[in-house]
Amino acid sequence: MEINLNLILISAAIGGIIRLFQFLYTSEYFKMGDPRNWKGHSSEFKNRVSNLFGIVPHTVIWEGSKPKPNQKILFVANHQVGALELPLIWSVIWLQTGIWPRGLMDRLHFVFPIWSHILWFMGGILGSRETCEQAMTEGYPIFVLPGGGDEVMRSKYCKKYELLWKDRKGFAVMASAHDYTIVPVSSIGVEDMMTILMDIPVGWFLKFTGDKRVSQTVPLICPNFSFQRQYIKFGKPIKTAKGDDTQDIRDKAFAAVSSGIKELQEKQSTDPKRYYNIFTFFFKDHKKED
């Protein structure tokens, strides 16, 4: 009897995928929901991940003192197209402060199996009021992007690095309620390396997931084949306390992130190290990055 090797390989692959899904949905380690279920990672693991992404050419500016690991910190940042800036920012925060923040994720991430588990594995949590309440009660450092999907999937008609926060101030409400200190984070670089060709409607897909953003579009991106330095600024900390004016807190954070973007663009425009040759970059010693 002749054995079909291809059929065996396909069957084994399907079986492996099924087993993987079973593991993801039954393992206590990957149990999502309550942020207190997250077990965290060793410093060695965080160093390995951070050093991997940290080789990307970047310049970092800190205004004021750096936060400490035992502080209740809320990083509030702008989002860039595709969220490609986040691995580097996370790496910088860990390597320079010893803090590994819990990122508040858009509910759309939880539509996709495996991807949502990877984000949870790295510390991400659902960006809901209830989940944020639980995380802040435990004193976790938090990372939030008020622009969310509007910025990460920005339209071709939006300006580069334009803040699309609308009237959102939930982060300010939560920070004030739990006496968190806000650290504004501004970043640029990714969007200068690409061009948005067109906006693709995805509302029809989101409708099937129960998402109400029926007019949402996803940008079709074309890389400019220009390898550029990334710029990050951590602004002056904004202290909050119970009873503070949350609208004022929100406006201060918005102004700090916005002015930080402008400052970085000015620095970028005159930086002789802005552009890199991607072919020679990988043969460079990256131990002494800015």
C-alpha positions in Angstrom: 0.0 0.0 0.0 1.5 3.3 -1.1 1.7 6.0 1.5 1.0 9.6 0.5 3.7 11.6 2.3 2.1 14.9 1.6 -1.2 13.7 3.1 0.6 12.7 6.2 2.4 16.0 6.5 -0.8 18.0 6.1 -2.6 15.8 8.6 0.2 16.3 11.1 0.2 20.1 10.6 -3.6 20.3 11.1 -3.3 18.1 14.2 -0.5 20.4 15.5 -2.6 23.5 15.0 -5.6 21.9 16.8 -3.4 21.0 19.7 -1.9 24.5 19.8 -5.4 26.0 20.0 -6.3 23.5 22.7 -3.3 24.6 24.7 -3.9 28.3 24.3 -7.5 28.1 25.5 -6.9 25.7 28.4 -3.6 26.7 29.8 -3.8 28.8 33.0 -0.7 30.7 31.9 -2.6 32.2 28.9 -5.9 32.8 30.8 -6.9 36.3 29.7 -9.3 38.7 31.4 -8.3 39.7 34.9 -4.8 41.3 34.6 -3.9 39.7 38.0 -3.7 36.3 36.2 -0.6 37.4 34.3 2.5 35.8 35.7 5.1 38.2 34.2 8.5 37.4 32.9 12.1 37.2 34.2 14.5 40.1 33.8 16.5 37.9 31.5 13.6 37.4 29.1 12.8 41.1 29.1 16.4 42.0 28.4 16.6 39.6 25.5 13.4 41.0 23.9 14.4 44.6 24.5 17.9 44.2 23.2 16.5 42.6 20.0 14.3 45.6 19.2 16.7 48.1 20.8 19.1 47.8 17.9 16.8 49.9 15.8 18.5 53.4 15.4 16.8 55.7 17.8 17.2 58.9 19.8 15.6 59.3 23.2 14.9 62.5 25.2 13.8 62.5 28.8 12.3 65.7 30.3 12.5 65.6 34.1 13.5 62.5 36.1 12.9 59.0 34.9 10.2 57.0 36.6 11.0 54.3 39.1 9.8 50.7 39.0 7.9 51.1 42.3 5.9 54.2 41.1 2.4 54.2 39.8 3.0 55.3 36.3 0.7 55.8 33.3 2.5 56.3 30.0 0.3 58.2 27.6 1.5 58.2 23.9 0.6 58.9 20.3 0.2 55.9 17.9 1.9 55.6 14.6 0.5 53.7 11.5 0.7 50.0 12.0 1.8 50.4 15.7 5.3 49.6 14.5 6.8 52.0 17.0 5.7 50.1 20.1 8.3 47.3 20.4 11.1 49.9 20.4 9.3 52.2 22.9 8.7 49.2 25.2 12.4 48.2 24.9 13.6 51.7 25.8 11.3 51.9 28.8 12.5 48.6 30.2 16.2 49.1 29.5 16.3 52.7 30.8 13.9 52.5 33.8 13.4 48.8 34.7 9.6 49.2 34.1 7.6 46.8 31.9 4.2 48.5 31.5 0.9 46.7 30.8 -0.5 47.9 27.5 -4.2 48.6 27.2 -5.3 46.9 23.9 -8.1 47.7 21.5 -10.9 45.0 21.8 -10.3 44.2 18.1 -7.1 42.4 19.1 -9.2 39.8 20.9 -10.9 38.8 17.7 -7.8 37.0 16.5 -6.7 33.8 18.3 -3.0 33.3 18.9 -2.3 37.0 18.2 -4.4 38.1 21.2 -2.6 35.4 23.3 0.8 36.7 22.2 -0.1 40.2 23.3 -1.4 38.9 26.6 1.8 36.9 27.0 3.8 40.1 26.6 1.6 41.9 29.2 -1.2 43.4 27.1 -4.7 43.7 28.6 -8.1 44.7 27.3 -8.5 48.4 27.2 -11.7 48.6 29.2 -12.6 50.6 32.3 -13.0 47.5 34.4 -9.7 45.9 33.4 -7.8 49.2 33.9 -9.4 49.5 37.3 -8.2 46.0 38.2 -4.6 46.7 36.9 -4.4 50.1 38.7 -5.6 48.6 41.9 -2.7 46.3 41.8 -0.3 49.2 41.0 0.8 48.0 37.6 2.5 50.5 35.4 0.2 51.1 32.4 0.7 52.2 28.8 -2.2 53.8 26.9 -2.7 55.2 23.5 -5.8 57.5 23.5 -5.8 57.7 19.7 -6.1 53.9 19.5 -7.3 52.5 16.2 -8.0 55.9 14.8 -4.3 56.6 14.7 -2.9 53.2 14.0 -5.3 52.8 11.0 -5.3 56.5 10.1 -6.7 57.6 6.8 -4.5 58.9 4.0 -6.2 62.2 4.4 -4.8 62.7 7.9 -1.6 64.4 8.6 1.4 62.4 9.7 1.5 62.1 13.5 -1.8 63.9 13.9 -3.3 63.2 17.3 -6.8 61.7 16.9 -7.9 61.6 20.6 -11.3 63.2 20.0 -12.8 63.9 23.5 -11.4 60.8 25.2 -10.3 61.4 28.7 -10.9 58.0 30.3 -7.2 57.7 31.0 -7.3 61.0 32.9 -10.2 59.8 35.0 -8.5 56.5 35.9 -5.2 58.2 36.6 -6.8 60.7 39.0 -8.9 58.0 40.8 -5.7 56.0 41.5 -3.2 58.8 42.1 -1.1 57.8 39.0 1.6 60.0 37.5 1.2 60.5 33.8 4.3 60.4 31.6 3.6 61.8 28.1 5.3 59.9 25.3 5.9 61.3 21.8 7.4 59.3 19.0 8.0 59.8 15.3 9.9 58.0 12.5 7.7 55.2 11.3 5.3 57.3 9.2 8.2 58.9 7.4 9.2 55.5 6.1 6.0 54.8 4.3 3.2 56.3 2.1 -0.5 55.5 2.5 -1.8 54.7 -1.0 -5.5 54.3 -0.2 -8.0 53.5 2.5 -9.6 50.1 2.4 -13.1 49.8 4.1 -13.3 47.1 6.7 -16.5 48.0 8.4 -18.2 44.9 6.8 -15.7 42.7 8.6 -15.9 44.5 12.0 -19.7 44.2 11.8 -19.3 40.4 12.0 -17.2 40.7 15.1 -19.7 42.9 16.9 -17.7 46.0 16.5 -19.7 49.2 15.9 -17.0 51.0 13.9 -18.7 50.3 10.6 -17.0 53.2 8.8 -13.5 52.1 9.8 -10.9 51.8 7.1 -7.4 50.2 7.0 -4.6 52.0 5.1 -2.9 50.3 2.2 0.8 51.1 3.0 3.7 51.3 0.6 7.2 51.5 2.1 9.5 54.3 0.9 12.5 52.1 1.2 14.0 54.7 3.4 15.5 53.3 6.6 15.3 56.1 9.2 16.1 56.8 12.8 13.3 56.7 15.3 12.8 59.5 17.8 11.1 59.2 21.2 10.5 61.8 23.9 9.3 61.2 27.4 7.8 64.5 28.6 7.7 66.0 32.0 5.6 63.9 34.4 2.1 65.1 35.2 1.1 64.2 38.8 -2.6 63.5 39.5 -4.7 63.0 42.6 -8.3 62.2 43.5 -10.5 65.2 42.9 -8.3 66.8 40.2 -10.0 68.2 37.1 -9.8 65.3 34.6 -10.4 67.5 31.6 -7.4 69.6 32.6 -5.3 66.5 33.1 -6.4 65.2 29.6 -5.6 68.6 28.0 -2.2 68.8 29.7 -1.3 65.3 28.4 -2.5 66.1 24.9 -0.5 69.3 24.8 2.6 67.6 26.1 2.4 64.8 23.5 1.7 67.2 20.7 4.5 69.6 21.6 6.8 66.6 22.0 6.0 65.5 18.4 6.9 69.0 17.1 10.1 69.1 19.0 11.1 65.7 17.7 10.3 66.7 14.1 12.6 69.8 14.5 15.4 67.6 15.8 14.8 65.1 13.0 15.0 67.7 10.3 18.6 68.7 11.2 19.9 65.3 12.4 22.8 64.1 10.2 22.2 60.6 11.6 18.6 60.5 10.4 19.1 58.1 7.5 20.7 54.7 7.6 21.9 52.3 5.0 20.0 49.1 5.8 22.6 46.9 4.1 25.5 48.1 6.2 23.4 48.6 9.4 23.4 44.9 10.3 27.2 44.8 10.3 27.4 47.7 12.7 28.2 47.4 16.5 25.0 48.5 18.1 26.2 48.5 21.7 26.6 52.3 21.8 23.2 53.5 20.5 21.9 57.0 21.4 
